[in-house]
Amino acid sequence: MKRLINWKEFIVLFIVIGCIYYLTRSWFITGGVLAILLLIDGLLRQYDHKKRGEKRAEDIKKKLEEQDD
């Protein structure tokens, strides 16, 4: 399965890495902050996909109920 790269996120990620390194001058702190940011991003994406799936399921239920009437 081919996965497309979101170039905007990729560029923003490298800008954030550069800024954090510029402020801290430490690769360890930069890596830690980056790991936390990626974890939060993953959790927010998972939550968003879950909510969208629930909304789609409700829409399908409503359409099926309308067809039965």
C-alpha positions in Angstrom: 0.0 0.0 0.0 1.5 3.3 -1.1 1.4 6.0 1.4 1.5 9.6 0.3 3.7 12.1 2.1 2.0 15.3 3.2 4.8 17.7 2.2 3.3 20.6 4.2 3.5 18.7 7.4 7.0 17.5 6.5 8.2 21.1 6.0 6.5 22.4 9.2 8.1 19.5 11.1 11.6 20.5 10.0 11.0 24.1 10.8 9.8 23.1 14.3 12.9 20.9 14.7 15.2 23.7 13.6 13.6 26.2 16.0 13.6 23.9 18.9 17.3 23.1 18.3 18.1 26.8 17.9 16.5 27.5 21.3 17.9 24.6 23.2 21.2 23.7 21.5 20.6 20.1 22.5 19.6 17.2 20.3 18.3 15.2 23.2 15.8 17.9 24.3 14.9 18.5 20.6 14.2 14.8 20.2 12.2 14.6 23.4 10.0 17.6 22.5 9.6 16.2 18.9 8.5 12.8 20.3 5.9 14.4 22.5 4.6 16.5 19.6 4.3 13.5 17.3 2.5 11.5 20.1 0.0 14.3 20.6 -0.5 14.6 16.8 -1.1 10.8 16.5 -3.6 10.8 19.3 -5.5 13.8 17.9 -5.7 12.1 14.4 -7.0 8.9 16.0 -9.7 10.8 17.9 -10.6 12.7 14.7 -10.9 9.5 12.7 -13.0 7.9 15.4 -15.4 10.8 15.5 -15.8 10.9 11.7 -16.5 7.2 11.7 -19.2 7.6 14.3 -20.8 10.4 12.4 -20.8 8.4 9.1 -22.4 5.5 10.9 -25.2 7.7 12.3 -25.8 9.2 8.8 -26.1 5.7 7.3 -28.5 4.7 10.0 -30.7 7.7 9.4 -30.7 7.1 5.6 -31.7 3.4 6.2 -34.5 4.4 8.6 -35.8 7.0 6.1 -35.8 4.4 3.4 -37.8 1.9 5.5 -40.6 4.5 6.2 
